[in-house]
Amino acid sequence: MPKGSIELIKSRRDEILNAAEELYQAKNFKDITLNDIAELTTFKRTSIYNYFETKEEIFLTLNKRQYEAWVDDLENIIQNNTVLSKEGIAKNIAQSLEKRKDMLKLMMNHFYMEENSRLEILTEFKTAFGNSMKTLDKLLKKFCPEMQDDDRTKFIYALFPFIYGIYPYTTVSDKQKEAMKIADTGFIHHSIYEITYNSVKMLLK
């Protein structure tokens, strides 16, 4: 880690993350290079290595930031509601994930990001990931007091694997649609909100 104030280090890391986030709006993960990221920052590519060793570390840290934002969304649901029906819970969780499209998209590359990141970076991400599970459990405790510990655990461990599949089921290219048509495979488009809302409602039953 380079020498400098904590504020400077954070500023430089944020600049790199912001550049990666901007590129991710227009390009796929595999097509983005460290050179691309450096071109959107105020320093050279070699300086990036002072903060991140690989492209995967940058995007894993970017997704850590996404998870932290999701935790804030979940906390707001908890703080801003006294009572929520199961339908209300489903609506609020669906709305919170609808705002986190980049988080859902990045999940498709988690294996490579985690395998090519240092333990320190991976641990920071896993902490944010774990906090999202804990916050969701906190939400269920408040609004579904009848749920036992085991029931909440089952809900969470059913929901989180499902979350990993939301993006590819809600974002389909024209080429994929054509292939499904030729293969006579049915396709019904659902938005992130719709597929999450319906699934959470089913899980809460």
C-alpha positions as CSV (number, residue, x, y, z in Angstrom):
1,M,0.0,0.0,0.0
2,P,1.5,3.4,-0.9
3,K,2.4,6.0,1.6
4,G,0.0,8.8,2.2
5,S,-2.9,9.9,4.3
6,I,-5.9,7.7,4.8
7,E,-8.0,10.2,3.0
8,L,-5.7,10.2,-0.1
9,I,-5.6,6.4,-0.3
10,K,-9.4,6.3,0.0
11,S,-9.7,9.0,-2.7
12,R,-7.4,7.1,-5.1
13,R,-9.2,3.8,-4.5
14,D,-12.6,5.5,-5.0
15,E,-11.4,7.0,-8.3
16,I,-10.4,3.6,-9.6
17,L,-13.7,2.0,-8.5
18,N,-15.7,4.9,-10.1
19,A,-13.8,4.4,-13.3
20,A,-14.5,0.6,-13.3
21,E,-18.1,1.3,-12.5
22,E,-18.4,3.7,-15.4
23,L,-16.9,1.2,-17.8
24,Y,-19.1,-1.6,-16.6
25,Q,-22.1,0.4,-17.7
26,A,-21.0,0.0,-21.3
27,K,-18.7,-3.1,-21.5
28,N,-18.6,-6.7,-20.2
29,F,-16.3,-7.6,-17.4
30,K,-14.1,-9.8,-19.6
31,D,-13.6,-6.9,-22.1
32,I,-12.4,-4.3,-19.5
33,T,-8.7,-4.0,-19.0
34,L,-6.6,-2.2,-16.4
35,N,-5.5,0.2,-19.2
36,D,-9.2,1.0,-19.8
37,I,-9.6,1.8,-16.1
38,A,-6.4,3.8,-15.9
39,E,-7.5,6.0,-18.9
40,L,-10.5,7.2,-16.8
41,T,-8.3,8.1,-13.8
42,T,-5.8,10.9,-13.1
43,F,-2.8,8.5,-12.8
44,K,-1.1,5.8,-14.8
45,R,-1.8,2.1,-15.0
46,T,1.3,1.3,-12.9
47,S,-0.1,3.4,-10.1
48,I,-3.2,1.2,-9.9
49,Y,-1.0,-1.7,-8.6
50,N,-0.4,0.4,-5.5
51,Y,-4.0,-0.1,-4.6
52,F,-5.2,-3.3,-6.4
53,E,-3.1,-6.1,-7.8
54,T,-5.7,-7.4,-10.3
55,K,-8.7,-6.3,-12.3
56,E,-10.7,-8.9,-10.3
57,E,-9.7,-7.1,-7.0
58,I,-11.1,-3.9,-8.4
59,F,-14.5,-5.4,-9.3
60,L,-14.8,-7.4,-6.1
61,T,-14.2,-4.2,-4.2
62,L,-16.8,-2.5,-6.4
63,N,-19.3,-5.2,-5.6
64,K,-18.4,-4.9,-1.9
65,R,-19.6,-1.2,-2.2
66,Q,-22.8,-2.4,-3.9
67,Y,-23.5,-4.8,-1.0
68,E,-22.9,-2.0,1.5
69,A,-25.4,0.1,-0.4
70,W,-27.9,-2.8,-0.4
71,V,-27.5,-3.1,3.4
72,D,-28.3,0.6,3.7
73,D,-31.4,0.0,1.7
74,L,-32.5,-2.9,3.9
75,E,-31.8,-0.8,7.1
76,N,-34.0,1.9,5.7
77,I,-36.8,-0.6,5.2
78,I,-36.4,-1.6,8.9
79,Q,-36.2,1.9,10.2
80,N,-39.0,3.4,8.1
81,N,-41.7,0.8,8.7
82,T,-43.4,-0.2,11.9
83,V,-45.3,-3.1,10.4
84,L,-45.0,-4.9,7.0
85,S,-47.1,-7.7,5.6
86,K,-45.4,-10.5,3.8
87,E,-46.5,-8.9,0.6
88,G,-45.0,-5.6,1.8
89,I,-41.7,-7.4,2.6
90,A,-41.6,-8.9,-0.9
91,K,-42.3,-5.5,-2.5
92,N,-39.6,-3.8,-0.4
93,I,-36.9,-6.5,-1.0
94,A,-37.8,-6.5,-4.7
95,Q,-37.4,-2.7,-4.9
96,S,-34.1,-2.8,-3.1
97,L,-32.6,-5.4,-5.5
98,E,-34.1,-3.5,-8.5
99,K,-31.7,-0.7,-7.6
100,R,-28.7,-3.0,-7.5
101,K,-28.5,-4.1,-11.1
102,D,-24.7,-3.8,-11.2
103,M,-24.4,-6.0,-8.0
104,L,-26.6,-8.7,-9.7
105,K,-24.6,-8.5,-12.9
106,L,-21.2,-8.7,-11.1
107,M,-22.3,-11.9,-9.4
108,M,-21.9,-13.7,-12.7
109,N,-18.1,-13.2,-12.3
110,H,-17.8,-13.9,-8.6
111,F,-15.8,-17.1,-9.0
112,Y,-13.1,-15.4,-11.1
113,M,-13.1,-12.3,-8.9
114,E,-12.7,-14.2,-5.7
115,E,-10.1,-16.6,-7.1
116,N,-7.9,-13.8,-8.4
117,S,-8.1,-11.6,-5.3
118,R,-5.9,-11.5,-2.2
119,L,-7.2,-12.9,1.0
120,E,-7.4,-9.3,2.4
121,I,-9.7,-8.1,-0.4
122,L,-11.8,-11.2,-0.4
123,T,-12.3,-11.0,3.4
124,E,-13.5,-7.4,3.1
125,F,-16.0,-8.5,0.5
126,K,-17.2,-11.5,2.5
127,T,-17.7,-9.1,5.5
128,A,-20.1,-6.9,3.4
129,F,-21.8,-10.0,2.0
130,G,-22.2,-11.4,5.5
131,N,-23.7,-8.1,6.7
132,S,-26.3,-8.3,4.0
133,M,-27.4,-11.7,5.3
134,K,-27.4,-10.5,8.9
135,T,-29.5,-7.4,8.0
136,L,-32.0,-9.5,6.1
137,D,-32.3,-11.7,9.1
138,K,-32.9,-8.5,11.2
139,L,-35.6,-7.5,8.8
140,L,-37.4,-10.8,9.1
141,K,-37.1,-10.8,12.9
142,K,-38.9,-7.4,13.0
143,F,-41.6,-8.0,10.5
144,C,-42.1,-11.8,10.8
145,P,-41.8,-12.4,14.6
146,E,-43.6,-15.7,14.2
147,M,-40.6,-17.1,12.2
148,Q,-38.3,-19.3,14.2
149,D,-34.5,-19.1,13.8
150,D,-34.4,-22.1,11.6
151,D,-37.2,-20.8,9.4
152,R,-35.3,-17.5,8.9
153,T,-32.1,-19.4,8.1
154,K,-33.8,-21.5,5.5
155,F,-35.3,-18.4,3.9
156,I,-32.0,-16.6,3.7
157,Y,-30.1,-19.7,2.3
158,A,-32.9,-20.1,-0.3
159,L,-33.0,-16.5,-1.3
160,F,-29.2,-15.8,-1.7
161,P,-28.5,-18.6,-4.2
162,F,-31.6,-17.4,-6.1
163,I,-30.2,-13.8,-6.2
164,Y,-27.2,-15.1,-8.1
165,G,-29.5,-16.1,-10.9
166,I,-31.6,-13.0,-11.2
167,Y,-29.5,-11.1,-13.8
168,P,-29.2,-13.8,-16.5
169,Y,-33.0,-14.5,-16.1
170,T,-33.9,-10.9,-16.5
171,T,-31.4,-9.7,-19.1
172,V,-31.6,-11.7,-22.3
173,S,-29.9,-10.7,-25.6
174,D,-31.6,-10.8,-29.0
175,K,-29.2,-13.7,-29.9
176,Q,-30.3,-15.7,-26.8
177,K,-34.0,-15.0,-27.6
178,E,-33.5,-16.2,-31.2
179,A,-31.7,-19.4,-30.0
180,M,-34.6,-20.2,-27.5
181,K,-37.1,-19.6,-30.3
182,I,-35.3,-22.1,-32.6
183,A,-34.9,-24.5,-29.8
184,D,-38.6,-24.2,-29.0
185,T,-37.8,-23.1,-25.4
186,G,-40.4,-20.9,-23.9
187,F,-39.4,-17.5,-22.7
188,I,-41.3,-15.0,-20.6
189,H,-39.5,-11.8,-19.7
190,H,-39.6,-10.8,-16.1
191,S,-38.1,-7.6,-14.6
192,I,-35.8,-7.8,-11.6
193,Y,-38.7,-6.5,-9.5
194,E,-41.2,-9.0,-10.8
195,I,-39.0,-12.1,-10.4
196,T,-37.8,-11.1,-7.0
197,Y,-41.3,-10.1,-5.7
198,N,-42.8,-13.4,-6.8
199,S,-40.0,-15.5,-5.5
200,V,-39.9,-13.8,-2.1
201,K,-43.6,-14.1,-1.7
202,M,-43.3,-17.9,-2.4
203,L,-40.5,-18.3,0.1
204,L,-42.4,-16.5,2.8
205,K,-45.3,-18.9,2.6
